[in-house]
Amino acid sequence: MNIADRFPAERGRMEYVCLGCGARQPIEALHYTCPKCGAVLLLEDLDFARLQKQGAEHWRTLFDARCASRNTALRGIFRFYELMAPVLDEQDIVYLGEGNTPIIEASPEFARAAGCSFAFKNDGQNPSASFKDRGMACAFSYLKAQARKQGWDEVLAICASTGDTSAAAALYAAYVGAPLKSVVLLPHGKVTPAQLSQPLGSGATVLELPGVFDDCMKVVELLADKYRVALLNSKNSWRILGQESYAFEVAQWYGWNLSGKCVFVPIGNAGNVTAIMSGFIKLQRLGIITNLPRIFGVQSHHADPVYRYYSADASARRYEPVTVQSSVAQAAMIGNPVSFPRVERLAAEYIGIGGEGAFQVVQVTEQQIMDAMIRANRYGHIACTQGGECFAGLLRARQLGLMDTNEHAVLDATAHSLKFVGFQDMYFNNAFPAEYGITPDYSLMNTPELLLDVEQKKRLSEAEYTEAGAEAVARRLNLQKK
C-alpha cells in the first residue's frame, strides 16, 4: 500500500485543558466547559513533541502525498491526522468530501481595482456549503468513536445556529445515523430560507425561539450542563480541532511558505479564528512553516465585541458583550462569542511568536460588507456575506495602513454565495429594512429586464413572437446586422 494511503498506526494521547484554572480532563467524557470552574477548554496532544523527531520535511512530504490518497479517511481534513485528532481509529473517521477547498486568486482586473494582491479561500465548497463541515467531520468522528466504545444507545447532537452550523450538524448526523440524532435550535426569523432548508432536508428536529443567536446559545449551553447531549457549537473543542485544517491547507497551497501572507477571518463566535491561529502555531512549532502569516479578524459594527476589546489600549482592555443589531453577515452576528477566552489566549501566544501586528481586528460597516460581497461576485467569485466582510476588512486594513504593499491576503469566504441570495435580492431591489443601514450602490445593482409583455406573447404567432423577441434583444444590446 502506498504510504499516502496507509492510515497511521501510531496514536497520541489527548486531554481537555481548561483555559481558566488549568485543570485537565480525560477525553472519554463529553466536556464543553471545565467541570471545576466553568471556563472553556482546548484539546492538547500530550505527545506532540514526538512529531518533532520526524523533521519538518517528513511532514511536508507526507501531507503533500496524501493529497492524492484513495483512502477516504485521509482525503479530507484528516490528511493532517497527526496534527489534529491522533486518537481516532480509521473506522470512526467520517468523510463527506470536506476540506481541500480551493484558493482562488483575484483576477488581475479585480486586484487592480482593489489595489492589492489577494485571493479567496472558498470554504463554501464544502459538502453543506460552509466551513462548519471541517469541525463537524472531526466532532462526529469523535462522537462515532465514543458511541461505539461506550455502547451508547442514543446521542442527541444539539446546536444553536444562524444557519451554517445547523446545516452541517444535520448533514453529518444524518450520514452517521444511529445512535446519533440531530436537533437544531434557531432564532426565529433570523435564518435565510436557503439555510433553513438544509437541516429540514437532512431530517433534523428543528426548533425555533424568538430572539437572536446569543439567546439560543444560552439555552443549548444550559441543556449541555443538565442533560446528556452532544453540544456542537464552537464550545465543542473537537469542532475547533477540525477547523484547524483551514490553516494547514492555506500553508500547503502556498508551498509551506507563508512569508508576506495575511489571512482575513470573520470572527463570529470566534471558533474559526481561534482554530486558524492554533493551526498555524502547530505548523510553526514543528518547523513545517518558518513564518506565521499575519491574521486579521473582522467584525461588523453591528456585532463587534472582539474589535472593541483589541482596539483599546492593552492596559485598559476589558471584555464586554454587546447587544447585536441586524447584520447581513449572519454567521458573525454574535454579541458574546463563546470562544473569546480562546482568542485571548491564542492571540497572546501568536503575537509572542510573530510580533506586534501578527494578530489584529478591524471593524467594517454593513454597507461595506454588502458592497464588498457584490463587487467580489461581480468579478467572478462566489463570496458569501462573510466573504464580503473579509474583503471589506482587507480594504479597511489598507486604508488604515495596517498592510504593506507587497503583502498577499487570503480571505475566508466561509459559505457559498447561494446561501445569501436573499440579501443580494434586497440589495438589487433597494429593499433593506432601515435597521441594516444599507443603501445600494446603483452601479452594482442588477435586475432582469422584461422585453416583451405577456399580451404580445398571446397575440403573436410563434414565428412572429420569435421575430419580435429577437428584434427586442438586438435593440437592447445594440447589435449590428451581418
C-alpha positions in Angstrom: 0.0 0.0 0.0 1.2 3.5 -0.9 2.4 5.4 2.2 -0.2 8.1 1.4 -3.0 5.6 1.7 -1.8 3.9 4.8 -3.6 5.0 7.9 -1.2 5.9 10.8 -0.6 3.1 13.3 0.7 5.4 16.0 -1.7 7.2 18.3 -1.3 10.2 20.5 -2.7 10.9 23.9 -5.2 13.8 24.3 -6.7 15.7 27.2 -9.0 18.6 27.7 -7.2 21.6 29.2 -9.1 24.4 31.0 -8.2 27.9 30.0 -9.4 29.2 33.4 -8.0 27.0 36.2 -5.7 24.8 34.1 -7.5 21.6 35.2 -7.3 18.6 32.8 -10.0 16.1 31.9 -10.0 12.8 30.0 -11.4 12.8 26.5 -13.8 9.9 27.2 -16.4 12.3 28.6 -18.4 14.9 26.8 -16.9 18.1 28.2 -17.6 21.5 26.8 -16.6 23.7 29.7 -14.5 22.9 32.8 -16.4 20.9 35.4 -14.4 22.7 38.1 -14.6 26.4 37.1 -16.8 26.6 34.0 -14.2 28.1 31.7 -13.8 26.9 28.0 -11.5 24.1 27.0 -8.8 23.3 24.5 -7.7 19.9 23.4 -4.0 19.1 23.8 -1.9 16.2 22.4 0.3 15.2 25.3 2.7 13.6 22.9 3.0 16.4 20.4 6.8 16.6 20.9 7.1 13.1 19.2 6.2 14.7 15.9 9.3 16.9 16.1 11.5 13.9 15.9 10.5 13.2 12.3 11.6 16.6 11.0 9.6 19.2 9.1 10.4 17.8 5.6 8.9 14.4 6.5 5.6 16.1 7.4 5.6 18.3 4.3 6.2 15.3 2.1 3.6 13.1 3.8 0.9 15.7 3.8 1.5 16.5 0.1 1.4 12.8 -0.8 -1.9 12.4 1.0 -3.5 14.9 -1.4 -3.7 12.0 -3.9 -4.8 9.4 -1.4 -7.5 6.9 -2.3 -8.2 6.3 1.4 -11.2 8.4 2.2 -10.2 8.5 5.9 -7.1 10.6 4.8 -8.6 12.5 1.9 -10.3 15.3 3.8 -9.3 17.2 6.9 -7.7 14.1 8.3 -4.9 14.4 5.7 -3.4 16.2 8.7 -4.3 13.4 11.1 -1.2 13.7 13.3 -1.8 17.4 13.9 -5.4 17.1 14.8 -7.0 14.1 16.5 -4.5 11.3 16.5 -6.6 9.2 18.9 -9.2 8.2 16.4 -9.4 4.9 14.6 -9.8 4.6 10.9 -13.2 3.0 11.2 -14.6 6.1 13.0 -13.4 8.7 10.6 -16.4 10.4 8.9 -15.7 11.8 5.4 -18.2 13.6 3.2 -15.8 15.4 0.9 -15.0 18.2 3.3 -11.7 20.1 3.2 -9.3 20.8 0.4 -11.4 23.8 -0.7 -9.8 25.9 -3.4 -7.9 29.1 -3.0 -8.9 31.3 -6.0 -6.7 34.3 -6.8 -8.4 37.6 -7.5 -8.5 38.3 -11.3 -5.9 40.8 -12.4 -8.6 43.3 -13.0 -10.1 42.8 -9.6 -6.7 43.0 -7.9 -6.0 46.3 -9.7 -9.4 47.6 -8.6 -8.7 46.7 -5.0 -5.1 48.0 -5.2 -3.5 44.8 -3.8 -2.9 41.1 -4.4 -5.3 38.7 -2.7 -7.3 35.5 -3.0 -10.5 34.0 -1.6 -10.4 30.5 0.0 -13.9 29.2 -1.0 -14.9 27.2 2.1 -18.5 27.3 0.7 -17.4 24.4 -1.5 -17.6 22.1 1.5 -20.5 19.5 1.5 -23.1 21.6 3.3 -21.7 24.7 1.7 -19.8 26.2 4.6 -16.6 25.9 6.7 -18.6 24.3 9.5 -18.1 20.9 7.8 -14.5 20.9 8.9 -15.4 21.0 12.5 -18.3 18.6 12.2 -16.2 16.0 10.4 -13.9 15.9 13.5 -16.7 16.3 16.1 -18.8 13.5 14.6 -15.8 11.2 14.1 -15.2 11.6 17.9 -18.8 11.0 18.7 -19.0 8.0 16.5 -15.9 6.6 18.2 -17.3 7.2 21.7 -20.7 5.8 20.9 -19.0 2.6 19.6 -16.6 2.2 22.5 -19.1 3.1 25.3 -22.2 1.4 23.8 -24.4 4.5 23.8 -27.9 3.7 22.6 -28.8 7.3 21.7 -27.0 10.6 21.5 -28.8 13.9 20.8 -26.4 16.1 18.9 -27.7 19.7 19.5 -26.6 23.1 18.4 -27.7 26.7 18.3 -27.3 28.2 14.9 -27.9 31.1 12.5 -27.8 28.6 9.6 -24.4 27.1 8.7 -23.8 25.2 12.0 -27.3 23.6 11.8 -26.9 22.6 8.2 -23.5 20.9 8.8 -24.6 19.2 12.0 -27.8 17.8 10.5 -25.9 16.6 7.4 -23.2 14.7 9.4 -25.7 13.3 11.9 -27.9 12.0 9.0 -24.9 10.3 7.4 -23.6 8.7 10.6 -27.1 7.6 11.7 -28.0 5.8 14.8 -27.3 6.3 17.6 -26.8 9.9 16.7 -29.8 12.2 16.2 -29.7 15.9 15.2 -31.6 18.7 17.0 -31.0 22.4 16.0 -32.2 25.5 17.8 -32.6 28.6 15.6 -33.5 32.2 16.3 -37.0 32.7 14.7 -36.9 34.8 11.5 -33.1 35.2 11.6 -32.1 32.4 9.2 -32.3 32.6 5.4 -34.8 30.2 3.7 -31.9 28.6 1.9 -30.1 27.8 5.2 -33.3 26.7 6.9 -34.0 24.2 4.1 -30.8 22.3 4.9 -31.4 20.9 8.4 -35.0 20.3 7.4 -33.9 18.3 4.3 -31.4 16.3 6.4 -34.2 15.3 8.8 -33.1 17.2 11.9 -35.6 18.2 14.5 -35.7 22.0 14.0 -36.8 24.1 16.9 -37.1 27.9 17.0 -37.1 30.5 19.7 -37.6 34.3 19.5 -34.5 36.4 19.8 -31.0 36.2 18.3 -28.3 33.6 18.2 -26.9 34.5 21.7 -30.3 33.7 23.2 -30.4 30.2 21.6 -26.8 29.6 22.6 -27.6 30.2 26.3 -30.4 27.6 26.0 -28.2 24.9 24.5 -25.4 25.6 27.0 -27.9 25.0 29.8 -29.1 21.8 28.2 -25.5 20.6 27.8 -24.9 21.3 31.5 -28.0 19.5 32.7 -28.6 16.7 30.2 -26.5 14.2 28.3 -26.5 15.9 24.9 -23.6 16.5 22.5 -23.2 20.2 22.1 -21.9 21.0 18.6 -21.3 24.8 18.8 -17.8 26.1 19.0 -17.6 25.4 22.7 -17.0 21.8 21.4 -13.2 21.5 21.4 -13.4 18.7 18.8 -15.0 21.1 16.4 -12.3 23.7 16.8 -9.7 21.0 16.2 -11.3 20.1 12.8 -11.3 23.7 11.8 -7.5 23.9 12.3 -7.4 22.2 8.9 -8.1 25.5 7.2 -4.7 26.8 8.4 -3.0 23.6 7.2 -4.5 23.9 3.8 -3.5 27.5 3.3 0.1 26.7 4.2 0.1 23.7 1.9 -1.3 25.6 -1.0 1.5 28.2 -0.8 4.2 25.5 -0.6 4.5 25.8 3.2 5.9 29.3 2.7 3.7 32.0 4.4 6.1 34.8 4.3 4.3 38.0 3.3 0.9 36.5 3.8 -2.1 37.9 5.6 -5.2 35.8 6.4 -8.6 37.6 7.0 -11.2 35.8 9.1 -14.7 36.8 10.2 -14.9 36.4 13.9 -18.5 35.4 14.7 -18.5 33.1 17.6 -14.6 33.2 17.5 -14.2 29.5 17.0 -12.7 29.7 13.5 -10.2 32.5 14.1 -9.1 30.5 17.2 -8.7 27.3 15.2 -6.8 29.0 12.5 -4.3 30.6 14.9 -3.9 27.3 16.7 -3.2 25.5 13.4 -0.6 27.9 12.3 1.1 27.8 15.7 1.3 24.0 15.4 2.9 24.2 12.0 5.5 26.7 13.3 6.3 24.6 16.3 7.2 21.7 14.0 9.2 23.9 11.6 6.8 23.0 8.8 6.4 26.7 8.3 9.0 29.2 9.4 6.9 32.4 9.3 3.5 32.9 10.8 1.1 34.7 8.5 -0.5 37.8 9.9 -4.1 37.3 10.9 -6.8 39.9 10.7 -10.1 39.2 12.5 -13.0 41.2 11.0 -16.2 42.3 12.7 -19.3 44.2 11.7 -20.0 47.4 13.6 -23.4 45.7 14.4 -21.6 42.9 16.4 -18.1 43.9 17.4 -17.1 42.9 21.0 -13.7 41.5 20.0 -12.9 44.6 17.9 -13.7 46.8 20.9 -11.5 44.8 23.1 -8.4 44.9 20.9 -9.0 48.5 19.8 -8.5 49.6 23.4 -5.0 50.2 24.9 -3.6 46.9 26.2 -3.6 48.2 29.8 -7.2 49.3 29.7 -8.7 46.3 27.9 -11.9 44.8 29.3 -14.1 42.4 27.5 -17.8 43.1 27.4 -20.5 41.5 25.4 -22.5 43.8 23.1 -26.2 43.9 22.0 -26.2 43.0 18.3 -28.1 44.7 15.6 -29.3 43.2 12.3 -26.4 42.1 10.2 -26.1 40.6 6.7 -23.1 38.6 8.0 -25.5 36.4 9.9 -22.9 33.9 11.0 -21.0 36.7 12.6 -24.0 38.4 14.3 -22.9 37.3 17.8 -22.5 39.7 20.6 -20.9 37.4 23.1 -18.6 34.9 21.3 -18.2 31.7 23.5 -14.6 31.3 22.2 -13.4 34.7 23.2 -11.2 33.2 26.1 -9.5 31.0 23.4 -8.9 34.1 21.2 -7.4 36.0 24.1 -5.1 33.1 25.0 -4.0 32.2 21.4 -3.7 35.8 20.2 -1.2 36.4 23.0 0.8 33.3 22.0 0.5 34.3 18.3 1.8 37.8 18.9 4.5 36.4 21.2 5.8 34.4 18.2 5.0 36.7 15.3 5.5 40.1 17.0 3.2 43.1 17.2 0.8 43.2 14.3 0.7 39.4 14.0 -2.9 39.5 15.1 -5.3 42.4 14.7 -9.0 43.1 14.5 -10.7 45.6 12.1 -14.2 46.8 12.1 -16.4 47.3 9.0 -19.9 48.6 8.3 -22.9 46.7 7.0 -22.8 48.9 3.9 -19.1 48.0 3.3 -19.9 44.3 3.7 -22.7 44.2 1.1 -20.8 46.4 -1.3 -17.8 44.2 -1.0 -19.8 41.0 -1.5 -21.5 42.3 -4.6 -18.2 43.6 -6.0 -16.4 40.3 -5.4 -19.1 38.3 -7.1 -19.2 40.8 -10.0 -15.6 39.8 -10.6 -16.4 36.0 -10.8 -16.1 34.9 -7.1 -18.8 33.1 -5.0 -18.3 35.1 -1.8 -21.0 35.0 0.9 -21.6 37.9 3.2 -18.8 36.7 5.5 -16.5 36.7 2.4 -17.7 40.2 1.7 -16.9 41.1 5.3 -13.3 39.8 4.8 -12.9 41.8 1.6 -14.3 44.9 3.3 -11.8 44.1 6.1 -8.9 44.0 3.6 -9.9 47.4 2.2 -10.2 48.8 5.7 -6.8 47.4 6.8 -5.2 49.0 3.7 -7.0 52.3 4.4 -5.6 52.3 8.0 -2.1 51.5 6.8 -2.0 48.1 8.5 -0.8 46.2 5.5 2.4 46.5 3.5 2.0 47.0 -0.3 3.8 43.7 -1.0 1.7 41.5 1.3 -0.7 39.0 -0.2 -4.1 38.5 1.5 -6.1 35.3 1.8 -9.8 36.0 2.5 -12.0 33.5 4.2 -15.3 33.1 2.3 -16.9 30.9 4.9 -20.0 29.8 2.9 -21.4 29.7 -0.6 -23.0 32.8 -2.0 -26.2 30.9 -2.8 -27.0 30.8 0.9 -27.3 34.5 0.9 -29.2 35.3 -2.3 -31.9 36.9 -0.2 -29.6 39.7 0.8 -28.4 40.1 -2.8 -32.1 40.4 -3.9 -32.7 43.1 -1.2 -29.6 45.0 -2.4 -30.6 44.8 -6.1 -34.2 45.9 -5.2 -33.2 48.5 -2.6 -35.4 46.7 -0.1 -33.2 46.5 3.0 -35.0 47.3 6.3 -33.8 50.5 7.9 -32.0 48.8 10.7 -29.4 47.4 8.4 -28.4 50.9 7.2 -27.7 49.8 3.7 -28.2 51.9 0.6 -27.3 50.1 -2.6 -24.6 51.5 -4.9 -26.6 51.8 -8.1 -23.6 50.9 -10.3 -23.6 47.5 -8.6 -27.3 46.8 -8.9 -28.6 44.3 -11.4 -32.2 43.3 -12.2 -33.9 41.4 -15.0 -35.5 43.4 -17.8 -38.8 42.3 -19.5 -38.5 43.0 -23.2 -42.0 41.8 -24.4 -45.2 41.8 -22.4 -47.4 38.8 -21.8 -50.1 40.1 -24.2 -47.7 40.1 -27.1 -46.9 36.5 -26.4 -50.6 35.6 -26.6 -51.3 37.8 -29.6 -48.4 36.9 -31.9 -47.9 33.6 -33.8 -44.9 31.6 -32.8 -42.9 32.9 -35.8 -44.0 36.5 -35.1 -43.1 36.1 -31.4 -39.6 34.8 -32.2 -39.0 37.6 -34.7 -40.3 40.2 -32.2 -38.2 38.7 -29.4 -35.0 38.7 -31.5 -35.6 42.3 -32.6 -36.1 43.4 -28.9 -32.9 41.7 -27.8 -31.0 43.3 -30.8 -32.3 46.8 -29.9 -31.4 46.3 -26.2 -27.9 45.1 -27.0 -27.4 47.5 -29.9 -26.4 44.6 -32.1 -25.2 45.2 -35.7 -26.6 43.1 -38.5 -24.2 41.0 -40.5 
